[in-house]
Amino acid sequence: MIEYSPFWNTLKKSTETTYTLIHKHHISSATIDKLRKNKPVTTTTLNDLCRILNCRLEQVAQYTPSTEDQFL
C-alpha cells in the first residue's frame, strides 16, 4: 500500500501549509483529502508536490506491504 505519512512530515518542516497548497499552488482540497486517507493520487500530483516542497519522492510517499494490496 502506498501511504503518505512522509508527506505530512515534510509539509510540517516546510514553509508551506495545506492552505498554501490549495490557494497558492492550486492543489485541490480533494487531493489533500486523498493524501490524508492514503487514497491513490496521480504521478503528476506527486511530481507537483515534490516540486513545491523541493523534496524527493520518498519524502512524500512510501510503500508499506499490506494485506489490503490487490493480488495480480
PDB file of N, H, CA, C and O in Angstrom:
ATOM      1  N   MET A   1       0.850  -1.172   0.000  1.00  0.00           N
ATOM      2  CA  MET A   1       0.000   0.000   0.000  1.00  0.00           C
ATOM      3  C   MET A   1       0.895   1.234   0.000  1.00  0.00           C
ATOM      4  O   MET A   1       1.853   1.318   0.768  1.00  0.00           O
ATOM      5  N   ILE A   2       0.576   2.179  -0.859  1.00  0.00           N
ATOM      6  H   ILE A   2      -0.202   2.111  -1.483  1.00  0.00           H
ATOM      7  CA  ILE A   2       1.276   3.458  -0.862  1.00  0.00           C
ATOM      8  C   ILE A   2       0.633   4.327   0.215  1.00  0.00           C
ATOM      9  O   ILE A   2      -0.587   4.482   0.265  1.00  0.00           O
ATOM     10  N   GLU A   3       1.475   4.886   1.070  1.00  0.00           N
ATOM     11  H   GLU A   3       2.466   4.761   1.029  1.00  0.00           H
ATOM     12  CA  GLU A   3       0.932   5.768   2.105  1.00  0.00           C
ATOM     13  C   GLU A   3       1.750   7.046   2.169  1.00  0.00           C
ATOM     14  O   GLU A   3       2.909   7.086   1.756  1.00  0.00           O
ATOM     15  N   TYR A   4       1.122   8.086   2.694  1.00  0.00           N
ATOM     16  H   TYR A   4       0.181   8.054   3.030  1.00  0.00           H
ATOM     17  CA  TYR A   4       1.657   9.433   2.570  1.00  0.00           C
ATOM     18  C   TYR A   4       2.086  10.073   3.891  1.00  0.00           C
ATOM     19  O   TYR A   4       2.128  11.300   3.987  1.00  0.00           O
ATOM     20  N   SER A   5       2.400   9.286   4.892  1.00  0.00           N
ATOM     21  H   SER A   5       2.366   8.290   4.814  1.00  0.00           H
ATOM     22  CA  SER A   5       2.883   9.881   6.146  1.00  0.00           C
ATOM     23  C   SER A   5       4.158  10.697   5.936  1.00  0.00           C
ATOM     24  O   SER A   5       4.337  11.707   6.616  1.00  0.00           O
ATOM     25  N   PRO A   6       5.059  10.302   5.017  1.00  0.00           N
ATOM     26  CA  PRO A   6       6.229  11.160   4.788  1.00  0.00           C
ATOM     27  C   PRO A   6       5.839  12.561   4.296  1.00  0.00           C
ATOM     28  O   PRO A   6       6.512  13.542   4.612  1.00  0.00           O
ATOM     29  N   PHE A   7       4.759  12.647   3.530  1.00  0.00           N
ATOM     30  H   PHE A   7       4.212  11.850   3.274  1.00  0.00           H
ATOM     31  CA  PHE A   7       4.297  13.951   3.041  1.00  0.00           C
ATOM     32  C   PHE A   7       3.979  14.879   4.199  1.00  0.00           C
ATOM     33  O   PHE A   7       4.382  16.042   4.200  1.00  0.00           O
ATOM     34  N   TRP A   8       3.252  14.364   5.189  1.00  0.00           N
ATOM     35  H   TRP A   8       2.924  13.419   5.189  1.00  0.00           H
ATOM     36  CA  TRP A   8       2.840  15.212   6.312  1.00  0.00           C
ATOM     37  C   TRP A   8       4.049  15.668   7.120  1.00  0.00           C
ATOM     38  O   TRP A   8       4.075  16.798   7.606  1.00  0.00           O
ATOM     39  N   ASN A   9       5.039  14.813   7.267  1.00  0.00           N
ATOM     40  H   ASN A   9       5.018  13.895   6.872  1.00  0.00           H
ATOM     41  CA  ASN A   9       6.269  15.200   7.969  1.00  0.00           C
ATOM     42  C   ASN A   9       7.041  16.253   7.176  1.00  0.00           C
ATOM     43  O   ASN A   9       7.542  17.222   7.745  1.00  0.00           O
ATOM     44  N   THR A  10       7.133  16.060   5.868  1.00  0.00           N
ATOM     45  H   THR A  10       6.726  15.273   5.405  1.00  0.00           H
ATOM     46  CA  THR A  10       7.824  17.013   5.009  1.00  0.00           C
ATOM     47  C   THR A  10       7.095  18.356   5.002  1.00  0.00           C
ATOM     48  O   THR A  10       7.722  19.413   5.072  1.00  0.00           O
ATOM     49  N   LEU A  11       5.776  18.303   4.917  1.00  0.00           N
ATOM     50  H   LEU A  11       5.267  17.444   4.860  1.00  0.00           H
ATOM     51  CA  LEU A  11       4.982  19.535   4.921  1.00  0.00           C
ATOM     52  C   LEU A  11       5.180  20.304   6.227  1.00  0.00           C
ATOM     53  O   LEU A  11       5.314  21.528   6.218  1.00  0.00           O
ATOM     54  N   LYS A  12       5.199  19.589   7.335  1.00  0.00           N
ATOM     55  H   LYS A  12       5.090  18.595   7.342  1.00  0.00           H
ATOM     56  CA  LYS A  12       5.377  20.212   8.642  1.00  0.00           C
ATOM     57  C   LYS A  12       6.714  20.955   8.739  1.00  0.00           C
ATOM     58  O   LYS A  12       6.803  22.005   9.375  1.00  0.00           O
ATOM     59  N   LYS A  13       7.751  20.399   8.102  1.00  0.00           N
ATOM     60  H   LYS A  13       7.679  19.546   7.586  1.00  0.00           H
ATOM     61  CA  LYS A  13       9.090  21.001   8.137  1.00  0.00           C
ATOM     62  C   LYS A  13       9.255  22.137   7.127  1.00  0.00           C
ATOM     63  O   LYS A  13      10.231  22.885   7.191  1.00  0.00           O
ATOM     64  N   SER A  14       8.317  22.270   6.206  1.00  0.00           N
ATOM     65  H   SER A  14       7.524  21.662   6.154  1.00  0.00           H
ATOM     66  CA  SER A  14       8.421  23.285   5.162  1.00  0.00           C
ATOM     67  C   SER A  14       7.706  24.575   5.580  1.00  0.00           C
ATOM     68  O   SER A  14       7.084  24.649   6.640  1.00  0.00           O
ATOM     69  N   THR A  15       7.813  25.573   4.723  1.00  0.00           N
ATOM     70  H   THR A  15       8.318  25.512   3.862  1.00  0.00           H
ATOM     71  CA  THR A  15       7.093  26.823   4.963  1.00  0.00           C
ATOM     72  C   THR A  15       5.685  26.772   4.387  1.00  0.00           C
ATOM     73  O   THR A  15       4.906  27.707   4.574  1.00  0.00           O
ATOM     74  N   GLU A  16       5.352  25.706   3.696  1.00  0.00           N
ATOM     75  H   GLU A  16       5.985  24.946   3.543  1.00  0.00           H
ATOM     76  CA  GLU A  16       4.024  25.545   3.092  1.00  0.00           C
ATOM     77  C   GLU A  16       3.037  24.961   4.109  1.00  0.00           C
ATOM     78  O   GLU A  16       3.432  24.342   5.097  1.00  0.00           O
ATOM     79  N   THR A  17       1.759  25.170   3.845  1.00  0.00           N
ATOM     80  H   THR A  17       1.438  25.673   3.042  1.00  0.00           H
ATOM     81  CA  THR A  17       0.681  24.591   4.641  1.00  0.00           C
ATOM     82  C   THR A  17      -0.347  24.021   3.673  1.00  0.00           C
ATOM     83  O   THR A  17      -0.250  24.236   2.465  1.00  0.00           O
ATOM     84  N   THR A  18      -1.320  23.302   4.191  1.00  0.00           N
ATOM     85  H   THR A  18      -1.399  23.127   5.172  1.00  0.00           H
ATOM     86  CA  THR A  18      -2.383  22.825   3.303  1.00  0.00           C
ATOM     87  C   THR A  18      -3.103  24.028   2.675  1.00  0.00           C
ATOM     88  O   THR A  18      -3.545  23.961   1.528  1.00  0.00           O
ATOM     89  N   TYR A  19      -3.216  25.113   3.425  1.00  0.00           N
ATOM     90  H   TYR A  19      -2.857  25.168   4.357  1.00  0.00           H
ATOM     91  CA  TYR A  19      -3.851  26.326   2.895  1.00  0.00           C
ATOM     92  C   TYR A  19      -3.083  26.843   1.676  1.00  0.00           C
ATOM     93  O   TYR A  19      -3.689  27.131   0.645  1.00  0.00           O
ATOM     94  N   THR A  20      -1.759  26.963   1.783  1.00  0.00           N
ATOM     95  H   THR A  20      -1.267  26.729   2.622  1.00  0.00           H
ATOM     96  CA  THR A  20      -0.981  27.480   0.650  1.00  0.00           C
ATOM     97  C   THR A  20      -0.965  26.491  -0.515  1.00  0.00           C
ATOM     98  O   THR A  20      -0.941  26.897  -1.676  1.00  0.00           O
ATOM     99  N   LEU A  21      -0.978  25.201  -0.206  1.00  0.00           N
ATOM    100  H   LEU A  21      -0.997  24.871   0.738  1.00  0.00           H
ATOM    101  CA  LEU A  21      -1.046  24.215  -1.287  1.00  0.00           C
ATOM    102  C   LEU A  21      -2.325  24.398  -2.101  1.00  0.00           C
ATOM    103  O   LEU A  21      -2.314  24.315  -3.329  1.00  0.00           O
ATOM    104  N   ILE A  22      -3.417  24.647  -1.400  1.00  0.00           N
ATOM    105  H   ILE A  22      -3.426  24.715  -0.402  1.00  0.00           H
ATOM    106  CA  ILE A  22      -4.713  24.801  -2.071  1.00  0.00           C
ATOM    107  C   ILE A  22      -4.814  26.153  -2.775  1.00  0.00           C
ATOM    108  O   ILE A  22      -5.174  26.213  -3.951  1.00  0.00           O
ATOM    109  N   HIS A  23      -4.500  27.232  -2.068  1.00  0.00           N
ATOM    110  H   HIS A  23      -4.207  27.183  -1.113  1.00  0.00           H
ATOM    111  CA  HIS A  23      -4.763  28.572  -2.601  1.00  0.00           C
ATOM    112  C   HIS A  23      -3.627  29.157  -3.438  1.00  0.00           C
ATOM    113  O   HIS A  23      -3.887  29.914  -4.373  1.00  0.00           O
ATOM    114  N   LYS A  24      -2.412  28.835  -3.134  1.00  0.00           N
ATOM    115  H   LYS A  24      -2.200  28.220  -2.374  1.00  0.00           H
ATOM    116  CA  LYS A  24      -1.281  29.384  -3.886  1.00  0.00           C
ATOM    117  C   LYS A  24      -0.848  28.457  -5.021  1.00  0.00           C
ATOM    118  O   LYS A  24      -0.525  28.915  -6.117  1.00  0.00           O
ATOM    119  N   HIS A  25      -0.844  27.146  -4.747  1.00  0.00           N
ATOM    120  H   HIS A  25      -1.106  26.774  -3.856  1.00  0.00           H
ATOM    121  CA  HIS A  25      -0.321  26.181  -5.722  1.00  0.00           C
ATOM    122  C   HIS A  25      -1.417  25.403  -6.452  1.00  0.00           C
ATOM    123  O   HIS A  25      -1.125  24.585  -7.324  1.00  0.00           O
ATOM    124  N   HIS A  26      -2.668  25.655  -6.097  1.00  0.00           N
ATOM    125  H   HIS A  26      -2.906  26.320  -5.388  1.00  0.00           H
ATOM    126  CA  HIS A  26      -3.825  25.080  -6.792  1.00  0.00           C
ATOM    127  C   HIS A  26      -3.902  23.552  -6.705  1.00  0.00           C
ATOM    128  O   HIS A  26      -4.363  22.891  -7.635  1.00  0.00           O
ATOM    129  N   ILE A  27      -3.444  23.005  -5.576  1.00  0.00           N
ATOM    130  H   ILE A  27      -3.070  23.542  -4.821  1.00  0.00           H
ATOM    131  CA  ILE A  27      -3.679  21.588  -5.288  1.00  0.00           C
ATOM    132  C   ILE A  27      -5.099  21.510  -4.725  1.00  0.00           C
ATOM    133  O   ILE A  27      -5.431  22.247  -3.795  1.00  0.00           O
ATOM    134  N   SER A  28      -5.921  20.651  -5.260  1.00  0.00           N
ATOM    135  H   SER A  28      -5.652  20.054  -6.015  1.00  0.00           H
ATOM    136  CA  SER A  28      -7.325  20.643  -4.834  1.00  0.00           C
ATOM    137  C   SER A  28      -7.470  20.118  -3.399  1.00  0.00           C
ATOM    138  O   SER A  28      -6.656  19.331  -2.917  1.00  0.00           O
ATOM    139  N   SER A  29      -8.523  20.578  -2.745  1.00  0.00           N
ATOM    140  H   SER A  29      -9.185  21.218  -3.137  1.00  0.00           H
ATOM    141  CA  SER A  29      -8.807  20.087  -1.386  1.00  0.00           C
ATOM    142  C   SER A  29      -9.136  18.593  -1.423  1.00  0.00           C
ATOM    143  O   SER A  29      -8.902  17.881  -0.447  1.00  0.00           O
ATOM    144  N   ALA A  30      -9.678  18.120  -2.545  1.00  0.00           N
ATOM    145  H   ALA A  30      -9.869  18.699  -3.338  1.00  0.00           H
ATOM    146  CA  ALA A  30      -9.953  16.686  -2.701  1.00  0.00           C
ATOM    147  C   ALA A  30      -8.650  15.893  -2.710  1.00  0.00           C
ATOM    148  O   ALA A  30      -8.591  14.798  -2.152  1.00  0.00           O
ATOM    149  N   THR A  31      -7.609  16.432  -3.335  1.00  0.00           N
ATOM    150  H   THR A  31      -7.657  17.322  -3.789  1.00  0.00           H
ATOM    151  CA  THR A  31      -6.304  15.775  -3.346  1.00  0.00           C
ATOM    152  C   THR A  31      -5.711  15.734  -1.948  1.00  0.00           C
ATOM    153  O   THR A  31      -5.151  14.715  -1.542  1.00  0.00           O
ATOM    154  N   ILE A  32      -5.827  16.829  -1.206  1.00  0.00           N
ATOM    155  H   ILE A  32      -6.282  17.656  -1.536  1.00  0.00           H
ATOM    156  CA  ILE A  32      -5.342  16.858   0.180  1.00  0.00           C
ATOM    157  C   ILE A  32      -6.064  15.789   0.986  1.00  0.00           C
ATOM    158  O   ILE A  32      -5.451  15.100   1.802  1.00  0.00           O
ATOM    159  N   ASP A  33      -7.371  15.649   0.759  1.00  0.00           N
ATOM    160  H   ASP A  33      -7.869  16.209   0.096  1.00  0.00           H
ATOM    161  CA  ASP A  33      -8.160  14.631   1.461  1.00  0.00           C
ATOM    162  C   ASP A  33      -7.691  13.224   1.085  1.00  0.00           C
ATOM    163  O   ASP A  33      -7.630  12.344   1.944  1.00  0.00           O
ATOM    164  N   LYS A  34      -7.359  13.006  -0.193  1.00  0.00           N
ATOM    165  H   LYS A  34      -7.408  13.721  -0.890  1.00  0.00           H
ATOM    166  CA  LYS A  34      -6.838  11.704  -0.633  1.00  0.00           C
ATOM    167  C   LYS A  34      -5.520  11.392   0.072  1.00  0.00           C
ATOM    168  O   LYS A  34      -5.286  10.254   0.480  1.00  0.00           O
ATOM    169  N   LEU A  35      -4.666  12.393   0.215  1.00  0.00           N
ATOM    170  H   LEU A  35      -4.856  13.317  -0.117  1.00  0.00           H
ATOM    171  CA  LEU A  35      -3.392  12.198   0.910  1.00  0.00           C
ATOM    172  C   LEU A  35      -3.635  11.836   2.374  1.00  0.00           C
ATOM    173  O   LEU A  35      -2.960  10.966   2.925  1.00  0.00           O
ATOM    174  N   ARG A  36      -4.597  12.505   2.995  1.00  0.00           N
ATOM    175  H   ARG A  36      -5.144  13.212   2.547  1.00  0.00           H
ATOM    176  CA  ARG A  36      -4.939  12.201   4.399  1.00  0.00           C
ATOM    177  C   ARG A  36      -5.393  10.753   4.569  1.00  0.00           C
ATOM    178  O   ARG A  36      -5.075  10.099   5.563  1.00  0.00           O
ATOM    179  N   LYS A  37      -6.147  10.262   3.573  1.00  0.00           N
ATOM    180  H   LYS A  37      -6.405  10.793   2.765  1.00  0.00           H
ATOM    181  CA  LYS A  37      -6.757   8.925   3.662  1.00  0.00           C
ATOM    182  C   LYS A  37      -5.954   7.850   2.937  1.00  0.00           C
ATOM    183  O   LYS A  37      -6.425   6.722   2.790  1.00  0.00           O
ATOM    184  N   ASN A  38      -4.740   8.186   2.481  1.00  0.00           N
ATOM    185  H   ASN A  38      -4.357   9.101   2.601  1.00  0.00           H
ATOM    186  CA  ASN A  38      -3.882   7.245   1.748  1.00  0.00           C
ATOM    187  C   ASN A  38      -4.580   6.642   0.533  1.00  0.00           C
ATOM    188  O   ASN A  38      -4.425   5.457   0.236  1.00  0.00           O
ATOM    189  N   LYS A  39      -5.339   7.463  -0.154  1.00  0.00           N
ATOM    190  H   LYS A  39      -5.465   8.426   0.087  1.00  0.00           H
ATOM    191  CA  LYS A  39      -6.007   7.044  -1.389  1.00  0.00           C
ATOM    192  C   LYS A  39      -5.089   7.351  -2.577  1.00  0.00           C
ATOM    193  O   LYS A  39      -4.177   8.168  -2.446  1.00  0.00           O
ATOM    194  N   PRO A  40      -5.307   6.723  -3.714  1.00  0.00           N
ATOM    195  CA  PRO A  40      -4.434   6.946  -4.877  1.00  0.00           C
ATOM    196  C   PRO A  40      -4.460   8.391  -5.374  1.00  0.00           C
ATOM    197  O   PRO A  40      -5.513   9.026  -5.435  1.00  0.00           O
ATOM    198  N   VAL A  41      -3.284   8.887  -5.723  1.00  0.00           N
ATOM    199  H   VAL A  41      -2.429   8.371  -5.673  1.00  0.00           H
ATOM    200  CA  VAL A  41      -3.140  10.181  -6.403  1.00  0.00           C
ATOM    201  C   VAL A  41      -2.284   9.946  -7.642  1.00  0.00           C
ATOM    202  O   VAL A  41      -1.589   8.935  -7.733  1.00  0.00           O
ATOM    203  N   THR A  42      -2.329  10.858  -8.578  1.00  0.00           N
ATOM    204  H   THR A  42      -2.894  11.680  -8.504  1.00  0.00           H
ATOM    205  CA  THR A  42      -1.596  10.678  -9.831  1.00  0.00           C
ATOM    206  C   THR A  42      -0.102  10.960  -9.647  1.00  0.00           C
ATOM    207  O   THR A  42       0.316  11.616  -8.694  1.00  0.00           O
ATOM    208  N   THR A  43       0.671  10.450 -10.578  1.00  0.00           N
ATOM    209  H   THR A  43       0.331   9.917 -11.352  1.00  0.00           H
ATOM    210  CA  THR A  43       2.103  10.751 -10.553  1.00  0.00           C
ATOM    211  C   THR A  43       2.339  12.230 -10.850  1.00  0.00           C
ATOM    212  O   THR A  43       3.339  12.794 -10.406  1.00  0.00           O
ATOM    213  N   THR A  44       1.456  12.849 -11.576  1.00  0.00           N
ATOM    214  H   THR A  44       0.643  12.390 -11.936  1.00  0.00           H
ATOM    215  CA  THR A  44       1.559  14.296 -11.813  1.00  0.00           C
ATOM    216  C   THR A  44       1.423  15.050 -10.496  1.00  0.00           C
ATOM    217  O   THR A  44       2.160  16.004 -10.249  1.00  0.00           O
ATOM    218  N   THR A  45       0.500  14.634  -9.660  1.00  0.00           N
ATOM    219  H   THR A  45      -0.098  13.858  -9.861  1.00  0.00           H
ATOM    220  CA  THR A  45       0.329  15.252  -8.342  1.00  0.00           C
ATOM    221  C   THR A  45       1.568  15.037  -7.492  1.00  0.00           C
ATOM    222  O   THR A  45       2.032  15.967  -6.832  1.00  0.00           O
ATOM    223  N   LEU A  46       2.110  13.827  -7.499  1.00  0.00           N
ATOM    224  H   LEU A  46       1.733  13.072  -8.036  1.00  0.00           H
ATOM    225  CA  LEU A  46       3.326  13.555  -6.739  1.00  0.00           C
ATOM    226  C   LEU A  46       4.472  14.427  -7.235  1.00  0.00           C
ATOM    227  O   LEU A  46       5.248  14.954  -6.437  1.00  0.00           O
ATOM    228  N   ASN A  47       4.576  14.578  -8.551  1.00  0.00           N
ATOM    229  H   ASN A  47       3.946  14.150  -9.198  1.00  0.00           H
ATOM    230  CA  ASN A  47       5.597  15.436  -9.131  1.00  0.00           C
ATOM    231  C   ASN A  47       5.420  16.886  -8.664  1.00  0.00           C
ATOM    232  O   ASN A  47       6.387  17.545  -8.283  1.00  0.00           O
ATOM    233  N   ASP A  48       4.186  17.369  -8.697  1.00  0.00           N
ATOM    234  H   ASP A  48       3.400  16.833  -9.007  1.00  0.00           H
ATOM    235  CA  ASP A  48       3.900  18.736  -8.263  1.00  0.00           C
ATOM    236  C   ASP A  48       4.276  18.942  -6.798  1.00  0.00           C
ATOM    237  O   ASP A  48       4.870  19.961  -6.444  1.00  0.00           O
ATOM    238  N   LEU A  49       3.933  17.987  -5.956  1.00  0.00           N
ATOM    239  H   LEU A  49       3.451  17.160  -6.243  1.00  0.00           H
ATOM    240  CA  LEU A  49       4.255  18.106  -4.528  1.00  0.00           C
ATOM    241  C   LEU A  49       5.767  18.120  -4.304  1.00  0.00           C
ATOM    242  O   LEU A  49       6.268  18.888  -3.484  1.00  0.00           O
ATOM    243  N   CYS A  50       6.485  17.278  -5.028  1.00  0.00           N
ATOM    244  H   CYS A  50       6.078  16.653  -5.694  1.00  0.00           H
ATOM    245  CA  CYS A  50       7.950  17.266  -4.902  1.00  0.00           C
ATOM    246  C   CYS A  50       8.545  18.595  -5.361  1.00  0.00           C
ATOM    247  O   CYS A  50       9.483  19.103  -4.747  1.00  0.00           O
ATOM    248  N   ARG A  51       8.006  19.152  -6.431  1.00  0.00           N
ATOM    249  H   ARG A  51       7.244  18.739  -6.930  1.00  0.00           H
ATOM    250  CA  ARG A  51       8.484  20.442  -6.929  1.00  0.00           C
ATOM    251  C   ARG A  51       8.181  21.552  -5.927  1.00  0.00           C
ATOM    252  O   ARG A  51       9.055  22.360  -5.613  1.00  0.00           O
ATOM    253  N   ILE A  52       6.957  21.594  -5.429  1.00  0.00           N
ATOM    254  H   ILE A  52       6.248  20.937  -5.684  1.00  0.00           H
ATOM    255  CA  ILE A  52       6.547  22.646  -4.487  1.00  0.00           C
ATOM    256  C   ILE A  52       7.360  22.565  -3.197  1.00  0.00           C
ATOM    257  O   ILE A  52       7.823  23.582  -2.681  1.00  0.00           O
ATOM    258  N   LEU A  53       7.531  21.347  -2.683  1.00  0.00           N
ATOM    259  H   LEU A  53       7.155  20.521  -3.103  1.00  0.00           H
ATOM    260  CA  LEU A  53       8.221  21.165  -1.407  1.00  0.00           C
ATOM    261  C   LEU A  53       9.727  21.007  -1.569  1.00  0.00           C
ATOM    262  O   LEU A  53      10.462  20.896  -0.587  1.00  0.00           O
ATOM    263  N   ASN A  54      10.179  20.998  -2.830  1.00  0.00           N
ATOM    264  H   ASN A  54       9.583  21.088  -3.628  1.00  0.00           H
ATOM    265  CA  ASN A  54      11.605  20.836  -3.124  1.00  0.00           C
ATOM    266  C   ASN A  54      12.175  19.611  -2.402  1.00  0.00           C
ATOM    267  O   ASN A  54      13.131  19.703  -1.632  1.00  0.00           O
ATOM    268  N   CYS A  55      11.553  18.467  -2.681  1.00  0.00           N
ATOM    269  H   CYS A  55      10.777  18.393  -3.306  1.00  0.00           H
ATOM    270  CA  CYS A  55      11.956  17.240  -1.990  1.00  0.00           C
ATOM    271  C   CYS A  55      11.944  16.062  -2.953  1.00  0.00           C
ATOM    272  O   CYS A  55      11.544  16.185  -4.111  1.00  0.00           O
ATOM    273  N   ARG A  56      12.384  14.934  -2.454  1.00  0.00           N
ATOM    274  H   ARG A  56      12.709  14.834  -1.513  1.00  0.00           H
ATOM    275  CA  ARG A  56      12.407  13.695  -3.229  1.00  0.00           C
ATOM    276  C   ARG A  56      11.096  12.937  -3.008  1.00  0.00           C
ATOM    277  O   ARG A  56      10.391  13.170  -2.026  1.00  0.00           O
ATOM    278  N   LEU A  57      10.782  12.030  -3.932  1.00  0.00           N
ATOM    279  H   LEU A  57      11.355  11.841  -4.729  1.00  0.00           H
ATOM    280  CA  LEU A  57       9.541  11.268  -3.861  1.00  0.00           C
ATOM    281  C   LEU A  57       9.383  10.534  -2.533  1.00  0.00           C
ATOM    282  O   LEU A  57       8.283  10.479  -1.983  1.00  0.00           O
ATOM    283  N   GLU A  58      10.473   9.971  -2.015  1.00  0.00           N
ATOM    284  H   GLU A  58      11.366  10.015  -2.462  1.00  0.00           H
ATOM    285  CA  GLU A  58      10.370   9.220  -0.752  1.00  0.00           C
ATOM    286  C   GLU A  58      10.074  10.124   0.447  1.00  0.00           C
ATOM    287  O   GLU A  58       9.802   9.633   1.543  1.00  0.00           O
ATOM    288  N   GLN A  59      10.124  11.428   0.243  1.00  0.00           N
ATOM    289  H   GLN A  59      10.344  11.827  -0.647  1.00  0.00           H
ATOM    290  CA  GLN A  59       9.734  12.369   1.296  1.00  0.00           C
ATOM    291  C   GLN A  59       8.249  12.723   1.198  1.00  0.00           C
ATOM    292  O   GLN A  59       7.735  13.521   1.982  1.00  0.00           O
ATOM    293  N   VAL A  60       7.568  12.113   0.217  1.00  0.00           N
ATOM    294  H   VAL A  60       7.986  11.465  -0.419  1.00  0.00           H
ATOM    295  CA  VAL A  60       6.135  12.333   0.022  1.00  0.00           C
ATOM    296  C   VAL A  60       5.347  11.030   0.183  1.00  0.00           C
ATOM    297  O   VAL A  60       4.261  11.030   0.762  1.00  0.00           O
ATOM    298  N   ALA A  61       5.887   9.929  -0.323  1.00  0.00           N
ATOM    299  H   ALA A  61       6.769   9.929  -0.793  1.00  0.00           H
ATOM    300  CA  ALA A  61       5.154   8.659  -0.315  1.00  0.00           C
ATOM    301  C   ALA A  61       6.105   7.507  -0.007  1.00  0.00           C
ATOM    302  O   ALA A  61       7.312   7.582  -0.235  1.00  0.00           O
ATOM    303  N   GLN A  62       5.511   6.437   0.521  1.00  0.00           N
ATOM    304  H   GLN A  62       4.530   6.376   0.706  1.00  0.00           H
ATOM    305  CA  GLN A  62       6.294   5.227   0.749  1.00  0.00           C
ATOM    306  C   GLN A  62       5.393   4.012   0.570  1.00  0.00           C
ATOM    307  O   GLN A  62       4.178   4.082   0.759  1.00  0.00           O
ATOM    308  N   TYR A  63       6.012   2.908   0.205  1.00  0.00           N
ATOM    309  H   TYR A  63       6.999   2.852   0.051  1.00  0.00           H
ATOM    310  CA  TYR A  63       5.290   1.643   0.064  1.00  0.00           C
ATOM    311  C   TYR A  63       5.427   0.848   1.352  1.00  0.00           C
ATOM    312  O   TYR A  63       6.527   0.666   1.874  1.00  0.00           O
ATOM    313  N   THR A  64       4.294   0.378   1.855  1.00  0.00           N
ATOM    314  H   THR A  64       3.401   0.526   1.431  1.00  0.00           H
ATOM    315  CA  THR A  64       4.254  -0.493   3.016  1.00  0.00           C
ATOM    316  C   THR A  64       3.440  -1.718   2.630  1.00  0.00           C
ATOM    317  O   THR A  64       2.285  -1.578   2.228  1.00  0.00           O
ATOM    318  N   PRO A  65       4.012  -2.923   2.741  1.00  0.00           N
ATOM    319  CA  PRO A  65       3.223  -4.119   2.422  1.00  0.00           C
ATOM    320  C   PRO A  65       1.959  -4.182   3.284  1.00  0.00           C
ATOM    321  O   PRO A  65       1.969  -3.828   4.463  1.00  0.00           O
ATOM    322  N   SER A  66       0.886  -4.639   2.667  1.00  0.00           N
ATOM    323  H   SER A  66       0.878  -4.927   1.710  1.00  0.00           H
ATOM    324  CA  SER A  66      -0.396  -4.686   3.360  1.00  0.00           C
ATOM    325  C   SER A  66      -1.216  -5.867   2.879  1.00  0.00           C
ATOM    326  O   SER A  66      -1.092  -6.300   1.733  1.00  0.00           O
ATOM    327  N   THR A  67      -2.048  -6.378   3.757  1.00  0.00           N
ATOM    328  H   THR A  67      -2.149  -6.026   4.688  1.00  0.00           H
ATOM    329  CA  THR A  67      -2.966  -7.449   3.368  1.00  0.00           C
ATOM    330  C   THR A  67      -4.074  -6.924   2.474  1.00  0.00           C
ATOM    331  O   THR A  67      -4.805  -7.705   1.864  1.00  0.00           O
ATOM    332  N   GLU A  68      -4.205  -5.596   2.391  1.00  0.00           N
ATOM    333  H   GLU A  68      -3.611  -4.962   2.886  1.00  0.00           H
ATOM    334  CA  GLU A  68      -5.216  -4.969   1.536  1.00  0.00           C
ATOM    335  C   GLU A  68      -4.733  -4.794   0.100  1.00  0.00           C
ATOM    336  O   GLU A  68      -5.509  -4.390  -0.766  1.00  0.00           O
ATOM    337  N   ASP A  69      -3.455  -5.095  -0.164  1.00  0.00           N
ATOM    338  H   ASP A  69      -2.825  -5.424   0.540  1.00  0.00           H
ATOM    339  CA  ASP A  69      -2.921  -4.968  -1.519  1.00  0.00           C
ATOM    340  C   ASP A  69      -3.690  -5.890  -2.463  1.00  0.00           C
ATOM    341  O   ASP A  69      -4.068  -7.005  -2.104  1.00  0.00           O
ATOM    342  N   GLN A  70      -3.905  -5.401  -3.661  1.00  0.00           N
ATOM    343  H   GLN A  70      -3.598  -4.495  -3.953  1.00  0.00           H
ATOM    344  CA  GLN A  70      -4.599  -6.188  -4.690  1.00  0.00           C
ATOM    345  C   GLN A  70      -3.657  -7.264  -5.215  1.00  0.00           C
ATOM    346  O   GLN A  70      -2.501  -6.993  -5.539  1.00  0.00           O
ATOM    347  N   PHE A  71      -4.176  -8.497  -5.293  1.00  0.00           N
ATOM    348  H   PHE A  71      -5.116  -8.716  -5.029  1.00  0.00           H
ATOM    349  CA  PHE A  71      -3.389  -9.579  -5.865  1.00  0.00           C
ATOM    350  C   PHE A  71      -3.546  -9.576  -7.379  1.00  0.00           C
ATOM    351  O   PHE A  71      -4.643  -9.379  -7.902  1.00  0.00           O
ATOM    352  N   LEU A  72      -2.437  -9.795  -8.071  1.00  0.00           N
ATOM    353  H   LEU A  72      -1.547  -9.955  -7.646  1.00  0.00           H
ATOM    354  CA  LEU A  72      -2.463  -9.785  -9.530  1.00  0.00           C
ATOM    355  C   LEU A  72      -2.509 -11.178 -10.073  1.00  0.00           C
ATOM    356  O   LEU A  72      -2.536 -11.366 -11.290  1.00  0.00           O
TER     357      LEU A  72
END
